[in-house]
Amino acid sequence: MRTLDEVFECFSISDGQTLSFHHHYRNGDRLINEVLMTSQRLGICDLTIAPSSIFPVHADLVPLIQDGTITNIITDYMRGPVADSVVAGELKGSCLLQSHGGRARAIASGQLKIDVAFVAAPLASFSGDTTGRGGRMACGPLGYPAVDAAFASHTVVVTDELTTSPLSKLDIPGHYVDAILQMDKPGMTDGIQSGATVPSLTESARQIGAMVAACIEAAGLLRSGVSLQSGAGGYSLGAVASIGARMQELGVQGSFLSGGITASHVKMLETDLFAEIKDVQCFDLEAVRSSIANETHHMMTAAEYASPIQDGAVVDELDIMLLGAVEVDARFNVNVVLGGNGGVLGGPGGHPDTAAGAKLRIVTTELTGGGYAKLVPEVQSVSTPGWDIDLIVTDQGIAVNPIRADLQDRLVAAGLPVRPFAELCDMAAAQATKQPHRVGRAPTVWIEARDGRILDFI
């Protein structure tokens, strides 16, 4: 293929179809805008788009929402002008937020039927073999579009570089690919590390990290063979270094690190604190480098990572999961979608998947953020149900879910600052300078549980 117009003609892309995309370039993605602006120019409308995530870089989609080119959105995460447009009621159809595992389940089960999957890639061969682990715009393993490519009616790889040589690292095999289009820089690597994928390095983050490591040790899990994931969120990512330092002191080696990978994870691999990385996407360029250079840095697909219908999903093998939060409430429900200002700040992502699977589920947060209390009597929307959360670790103390009395006993015995949730909640309210913006309105966004049920709405 030479142009996107040829792709549209070849695969008869038409009104009402579903097009999917991935987010490995994160805020550096260029392909979604290019494809959908081509749809608008060709007069194709009423599209359902299924990108695994949407970022501020996709602001060009707002006019396409307003004019009906895009009618429905299915995604795992959205932030920026597109999210604002949806919350403002400009989307004519519906918006569904899925988890990463829920999206993989929906695609594999046929709930989410994709007409054409567009895969932005740094490097592909003429046979269709595709990788994110090579080329000048390398972005790391293509864990999310690997599922799309396997089940879509048609898959189009849009690559920065084409090669006649066999790929040394294969992410998507050529038998899943129907067409290849060469395009200069379908994604920019300087947008990979952004927002919630940047570890926090503040003094309170260091305090939280130290307490997290102490909690894991008190729970009896900081031992040889331990497996760990830290989700997006500055404090959870920032705690990785503290855990690594304590493991080094104890002389233990973990089995694997998983999830979105950062330089902190790479350092733990390269200093033999962990034997393996299982990577569904890279959060920074050091992780990209490692995914190419280290033989023990392995790719996993989104299904292998987190699908509830996948045998042996990695989330079910996790010992420890570190999670972020916008809000946590008295029942330990977590909101990672709706901000205090009434805007959508993200999406479930892998949050509910890993919380459901891991043995120890820890939320890391300060008491307030942006002037809003983060520990509240009741969250504005539920992204992860409270029965899947064990601990809330803040710089002012630790709250233990009442259903984990065994864990509370261990933490108290270790001399850790365990406090009732209500006490920390009152402290958060006293420190808050703003009240959440609560407006009664018809639902604009539906939040899906990982098994396909509707969990909540905003």
N, C-alpha and C positions, 0 to 999 in steps of 0.2 A: 504494500500500500504506500502511496505517496502523500496523501492528504487525508484529513479527517472527513472531508466531503465524500471521498471514495469509500471510507469505512462506513459511513451512514448509508450510502447507496448499496454497497455490497451486502450488508446485513439487514437491509430494509428497516432501519430504525424509524419508528413512526409514533404517532400520538398514542399516549397511554402506556408506553412500555416502561420497564424498570431497568435503570442503568446503575451499575455499582462501581465504586472507586475505593482506594485504600489511603491510609494516612501516614505512611512511613516517612514521608518528607515533612509531615506535620505543617507548621506554618510556612514552609518553603514550597508547598505543592503548587504547581501551575496547571496541571492537567484537567482538573475538574472544571475550572473556569473555561478553559479552551473548548472542551467538549460541549459544555452546556451553552456557551455563547454560539457555537456552531449550530446547535439545536434551534436556538432562537432565530438565527439568521435564515435557517432553512424552513422556518415556520412550523416546526414540530413542537407540540405543546402537550399539556396534561401528563407530564412525565413524573414517575416516581423515581427519586434518586436514593441510593443506598450506599453512601460513603461510610466507611468505618468510623470516621470522625470529620468534623467541620471546624475550621479555624478562622481567625480574623482575615487571613489572606483570601478567603472566599467571599469577600464583600461584594464582588461583582455579581454574585448570584441573587442579591436582593431585588434588583429590577426584574429578574426572571421569575422570582416568586410573585412579584406584584402583577406581572402581565400574564401569568398562567402558564408560562413555559414549564415551570416546576409546580406540581400540584401537591405531591406528598413527599415527605422526608422520613426515611428510616435510618437511624444512625446510633452510634454508641456514645457519642460525645459531641457537643457543639458549643462554641463560644465565639462571641464577636457579633458583627452586624447581622449575620444570618439568624443567630439565636434571638437577637433583639427583634428582628422582623417577624419571626414566628410567634414570639410572646405578644407582640402587638396585634396579632390576629390577621396578618397579611397573607398567610398561607391558606389557599382555598380548600385544601384537603386536610389531611391529618399529619401529625408528627409523632413518631414512635421512637422512644429511647430504649435501646436494648443494652444488655451487657455484652462483653466481648464473647463470652461463651454462648450466650443466648443467640447472638447473631450467627455464630457458626452452626449452632443447632438448627436455627430457622432455615438456613441455606441448605444444610444437608438433608433435612426432613422434608423439604419442599414447601414449607410455610412461606419462605421468601424466595420467590422465583425470579431469577435474574435473566433478562433477555440478553444484555451485553455487559460483560465485565471489562472495564478499562484498567489496565495495569501499568502504572508509571514505573519504569525500571531504568537503572543506569546502564545495564549491559544485557544483551541478548544475542543469541546466535541465529543464523539464517534458518535453522531447523525449528526455531521457536523456544528452545531452552532459554530460561530467563533466570537472572540472579540480581539480588541487591548487594551482593558481596563481591563487587568488582567494578571497574570503570572509574572515570574521573568524578562522577556524581554518586559514588557508592553511598547507600543509606542503611546497610545492614540487612539481615534476613527478612524476606518478604512473607512473614507469617500470616498476615491477614488476607492478602489477595490469593494466596495459595488455595484457600477454601473456595473463594469466588470462582477461580479458574477451573476448579474440579467439577463444579456443579452448574455454572452458567450455560445458557444455550450457546453463547458465543463468547470467546475471550480474545480481546485485542491487547497486545503488548505494545506500549508506546515507549520506545527506548531512546536513551541518549546516544548509545553506541551499539553498532552491529559488528559482530565478529565472525570470521569463518572458522575460528579455533574452538575446540571443545571448552566448555566452561569448567573451571576447577572446582567451583562451588555451585551446585544446582539448587535453586529454590522452587521453580515451577518447570516441570518437564514439558517439552515441546508438544507432546500429544494432547495437552490441554489447550493449546494455543491455536486459534484459527487465522489470525492475521498479525503482522508486525508492521509498525509504522515508526520510522525514525523521526525523532523530533528533538531539536536542540534543547536540552535541559527541561524535561518535563517536571522536574523538581529541583529545588535549590537546597543544598545541604546546610546552608547557614540558618535555615529555619527549623532544623530538627530539634535543637535544644531551646526550649522556650517555656515560659509560664510554669506549670505544675511539674515539669521535668527537671527543674533546677534545684539541687539540694540547698537547704537553708544552712547558713554558716554563722548564725547569730549566737549570742551567749545562751539565750533560752533554748535554742535548738540543740546546743551542746549538752545542756542540762537534761533535756528530754531524751537525747540519745543515750546518755549515761544511765538514766533510769530505765530505758527500754532494755539495754543490755543486762542490767541488774534483774529486771523482771523475768527475762528469758532464763537467766541462770537460776533464779529462785524457783522457777517452774520445772527445773530439771532438764531443760531442752538444750542448753549450751554444752553440747557433748559431740563426740565424734559421730559423723554420719548425719548431722542435722541438715535440714533443707530450709531455705529462706527465700522469701520474696518481699521486696519493698515496692509498694504501689506509688503512682504519681502523687506528689505532694511533698513540699520542701522539707517538712519535718521527718516524714517517714524515710525519704531518701537520705536525709542528713544523718539519720541514726545508724546507717550501714557502717560508717567508719568506726563508731563506738563499739558496735558488735564485733567488728573485725579485730579491733585492738584487744578486746577482752578474750577473744578466741586465741589470739597470739599468746597472751599471758598464760592461758590455760593449756596451751599446746595441743589444741584439738583441730581436726580438719573436718569440714562439712562435706556433704555429698554433692549437692547442687544448689546453685542460685538460679532463679527463674524470673520471667516477666520482662518488663521494659528494663533495659540494661544501661548502666551509666559507668563512668570512669571508676567510681568507688567499687562497683562489682568486679570490674576488670582487675583492679589492684588486688582484690582478695583472691581472684583466680591465679594471677601471676605470682603471688607470694605463697601459693599452695594452701591457703586457708580453706578453699573449696576445690573439689576435684573437677567440677564441670559447671558450665553455664548453659541453661536452656533458654533460648532467646526467641521471643515472638516479635520484638521490635527494639531498635536501638534509640536511646534517649539523648545521646551525644556522639560526637565524632570519635572519641576515644573508644567507645563501645563498637562503633563501626570498624575501626582499625582492628580491634581484637577479633571481631567476627570473621575477618579475613585472615589474620595471622595465626590465631590460636586454634589448634586442632581439637581442643577440649571445649571450645565455644561453639555450641551446636544450635542450629535452627529448629524451631518447632512451629507447626501451623497453629492457627487460632483454635482449631478443633482439638488438636493434641494438647494444647494449653488448657482449655477451659470449658469445652462443650460438655453439658450434663449428659449427653447420650454417647460420649466417647469413652470406650473402655480404657482404663489406665490414664485418664486425663491428669496432667501434671498438677493441677490445683488440688487434686485428691491425695497427692503424695507429699504435700507441703507440711512441714512442722510448724513454721512461723510465717505469719503474714503481717506486715506493717502497712497500715492504711492511713490515709488522710481523711479530712472531713470539713465540710462547711458548717454543719451543726450535728450535735449528738444530743439525744434526749434522755429522759429519766428511764425509759424502757430500752435504752441503748440502741434505738433506731438511729441510722446515719443518713444524713442528707448530703449528697455531693453534687446536687444539681442546681438548686435554687438559692440565690444569694439574698442577703438581707434587703437589698435594694429592689427586689422583685425580678431581677434579671437572671437568665440561665447562665451559670458559670461553667458548665461542663456536662457530665453525664456519668452513668454507672460505670462505663469502661469495664475493667476487670475486678472492680471492688466487690460486688456481690458474689462473683464466681470464686474468688480466692477466699473470701470470708466463709463461704459454705464448705470449702474443702479442707482448710488448714486446721491443725490441732490447736494452735494458739493464735488468736486474732486480736491484734493490738491497734487501736486508733491513737495517733499522735497528734496533738494540737495544743496551741495556747488557749487561754480562756476566752480571748476576744480576737477578732480579726476585722480590720477596716472599721473599727468602732462598734461592731455588733458582737453580742454574746454568742459564743460557739457552743457552750453547754446550756441547754434550754429545757424547759419542762416538756415541750413537744416540738418536734421538727416540723418545718413547713411542708416538706415532702419526704417520703421514704425512698431511699435508693437501695439500702441494705437493711434487712430486718434485724432487730436487736438480738434475737436468739443466736445470731451468727457472730456476735461481738463479745469478746471476753474482758478486755481491759481498755480503759481510756487513760493515756499517759499524758499529763500536762506538766508544765514547769512549776505548778503549784501543788502537785500531788497526783495520786493514782486512784481512779475509781474502778471497782471490780464489779462485773455483772453479778447480781445476786444468785443467778443460777450456777455460778462457779465458786461456791463456798470453799471448795477444796483449794482453789487457786488463791483465794483471799488468805486462807490460813498460811499458805507457803510464803506469801509476800509479807505478811505481818511478822512471821517468824524470822524473816530475813532482815527485819528492821526497816522496810521500805515505807515511805509516807503514804499509806493507804487512807483515803478519806471517803466519807459517804458522798455519793453523787450529788445529793441535795446541797451539801456544803459547798462543793466546787461550783455548782450551778448558781448559788447565791453570790459567790465571789465574782463569777462572770457577769452577772446582772449588775453588780455594784460597779464593775469596771467599765461596762459598756457605755458609750456616749450616744448611741443611735438605737432606735427601735426598728424592727423589721417592717418593711413595707408590705402590708397585707391588704390585697384588693380582691373582693369577691368578683369572680368572672367565670364564664364558661371555660371548660378545659381547652387548653391550646396545645399541650404536650402530654402524651401518655407515657408512663414509665412501666416497662415490661419486666416482670421477674424472669430469671434466667431459664425457667422451664416453660415460658410462654404465657403465663397468666398475667393479667394487668395488676400491677402492684400498687400504683398510685397515679396521680395526675397533677398537673399544675395549670 
